[in-house]
Amino acid sequence: VDPSGLSDTCPECIYSLIVYGLPGAGGGGGGGSYEGDKLEALPDMGAQGSQQGSGSIGISANSLLVASRLPSAIGMALVALTKTDCAKLFSTEANGLNPSYLLTQLATGVSRYGFIQIDQLSYKPGTVRSATATQISAPVPIGNDAYHTLGVGVIITINNIAGSFISGNEIDQAVTILHELGHAFNHIYDAGKSLIKDDGEDTKLSESNTKLVKDNCFK
Amino acid sequence: MNALICGAMLTLLTPILAQTPNVLVEKVTPVLVCDVLSDLAKFNGKIISIRGVVEGSNEGTWIIATRCAVRLVTDGYLWRTAIAIELPSTLFLRDDVDFQLDRAAIEWLDHKVKQMQYKGTTDTLWLTYIGLFETKKKLEVGVDPSGKRWPDGFGHLNTAPGRLLIKTVSDTFVERGKRR
């Protein structure tokens, strides 16, 4: 169920996700099975068994599982953004983008702002990695035939090995989406910034960003 | 690419065989994170073995050094002493890596770390990763209209000046109560 109501109008076109590791998708495809609503997360990477390109059944199943959960998570995030406390975390500068608008642009993946995709992510032993955000940069003309490199979009990658979309609940998943949306606001030059700080490899800061989203959007 | 990797393995590294449970791991002489960051071009595109402290959050994994005598600066930007750790099977990075992740070694590492009762909040975890190191010929630093500078590197938020697509991992060591 999509609480935002957006997917009721065009479920197949609202969320044009890029999903790696699905049967026939890219080099890692091949093999894989999907039994509709019987999909369950595989316990860990080891259970995925085979290697890239030789029938990655577990990875494919997990990708489908994440893909099935993502629309609902995005819907919950959009509902949370209707709360003032949650919305004020984003677009803190004048003339910034509406956070619901940017999230929808990322979910549809049809604008220069970037897209959301599903893929395998590495992890530190003992930690769980849910998602990552990488910036898309491009030269932007500044007159007199000069160019300036600016952050024009982000790629949000949801982990299909572990993390909130494998073992978390819907709120955890929506928090993950909003946390990464916060990074998108800071890394798209004209988006209008957010209160989510650049956490880089700072684990504590990443946790504190997650707490900020939880406290303001889901309490 | 095969020839490049084989050539790099033969010329740059000294192969030794070390055994972990159920799997033979090709072990090569490790270099430190600082060594790699002080000469990125030398290691770019090569299979290398890196030893360092592993950091990881909900959003990324890095092998880091806490102190380097020489720090990498491009366009006046001081880069972090970190290398992003990524999987060769992460397809959005590149889909032409001609080696596979040694999943048995990763499983063994997970088991070992659990067995050693490693505590992420207080302990420091040292590891040696072997994999393909990549950087950019020119590490760009952007400046947004507010004046904020941002790196265009690798990993979460592009903060690392290089990345390692890992093949295998070994030599776990935990420093108790010495969180860096």
Chai-1 contact restraints between the chains, C-beta under 6 A:
chainA,res_idxA,chainB,res_idxB,connection_type,confidence,min_distance_angstrom,max_distance_angstrom,comment,restraint_id
A,Y20,B,L91,contact,1.0,0.0,6.0,A-B,restraint_1
A,G26,B,L91,contact,1.0,0.0,6.0,A-B,restraint_2
A,G26,B,D95,contact,1.0,0.0,6.0,A-B,restraint_3
A,G27,B,D95,contact,1.0,0.0,6.0,A-B,restraint_4
A,G28,B,S89,contact,1.0,0.0,6.0,A-B,restraint_5
A,G28,B,L91,contact,1.0,0.0,6.0,A-B,restraint_6
A,G46,B,E107,contact,1.0,0.0,6.0,A-B,restraint_7
A,Q51,B,Q100,contact,1.0,0.0,6.0,A-B,restraint_8
A,Q52,B,S89,contact,1.0,0.0,6.0,A-B,restraint_9
A,D119,B,T90,contact,1.0,0.0,6.0,A-B,restraint_10
A,D119,B,L91,contact,1.0,0.0,6.0,A-B,restraint_11
A,D119,B,F92,contact,1.0,0.0,6.0,A-B,restraint_12
A,Q120,B,L87,contact,1.0,0.0,6.0,A-B,restraint_13
A,Q120,B,S89,contact,1.0,0.0,6.0,A-B,restraint_14
A,Q120,B,T90,contact,1.0,0.0,6.0,A-B,restraint_15
A,S122,B,T61,contact,1.0,0.0,6.0,A-B,restraint_16
A,S122,B,I85,contact,1.0,0.0,6.0,A-B,restraint_17
A,S122,B,E86,contact,1.0,0.0,6.0,A-B,restraint_18
A,S122,B,L87,contact,1.0,0.0,6.0,A-B,restraint_19
A,Y123,B,T61,contact,1.0,0.0,6.0,A-B,restraint_20
A,K124,B,V54,contact,1.0,0.0,6.0,A-B,restraint_21
A,K124,B,G56,contact,1.0,0.0,6.0,A-B,restraint_22
A,K124,B,T61,contact,1.0,0.0,6.0,A-B,restraint_23
A,P125,B,L109,contact,1.0,0.0,6.0,A-B,restraint_24
A,P125,B,D110,contact,1.0,0.0,6.0,A-B,restraint_25
A,P125,B,V113,contact,1.0,0.0,6.0,A-B,restraint_26
A,G126,B,V113,contact,1.0,0.0,6.0,A-B,restraint_27
A,G126,B,Y118,contact,1.0,0.0,6.0,A-B,restraint_28
A,G126,B,G120,contact,1.0,0.0,6.0,A-B,restraint_29
A,T127,B,G56,contact,1.0,0.0,6.0,A-B,restraint_30
A,S130,B,N58,contact,1.0,0.0,6.0,A-B,restraint_31
A,T132,B,E59,contact,1.0,0.0,6.0,A-B,restraint_32
A,T132,B,G60,contact,1.0,0.0,6.0,A-B,restraint_33
A,T132,B,H156,contact,1.0,0.0,6.0,A-B,restraint_34
A,T134,B,N158,contact,1.0,0.0,6.0,A-B,restraint_35
A,Q135,B,N158,contact,1.0,0.0,6.0,A-B,restraint_36
A,S137,B,G142,contact,1.0,0.0,6.0,A-B,restraint_37
A,S137,B,D152,contact,1.0,0.0,6.0,A-B,restraint_38
A,T149,B,E140,contact,1.0,0.0,6.0,A-B,restraint_39
A,T149,B,G142,contact,1.0,0.0,6.0,A-B,restraint_40
A,L150,B,G142,contact,1.0,0.0,6.0,A-B,restraint_41
A,Y189,B,D144,contact,1.0,0.0,6.0,A-B,restraint_42
A,D198,B,L157,contact,1.0,0.0,6.0,A-B,restraint_43
A,G200,B,L157,contact,1.0,0.0,6.0,A-B,restraint_44
A,G200,B,T159,contact,1.0,0.0,6.0,A-B,restraint_45
A,E201,B,E55,contact,1.0,0.0,6.0,A-B,restraint_46
A,E201,B,W62,contact,1.0,0.0,6.0,A-B,restraint_47
A,E201,B,A82,contact,1.0,0.0,6.0,A-B,restraint_48
A,T203,B,S57,contact,1.0,0.0,6.0,A-B,restraint_49
A,S206,B,S57,contact,1.0,0.0,6.0,A-B,restraint_50
A,S206,B,N58,contact,1.0,0.0,6.0,A-B,restraint_51
A,S206,B,E59,contact,1.0,0.0,6.0,A-B,restraint_52
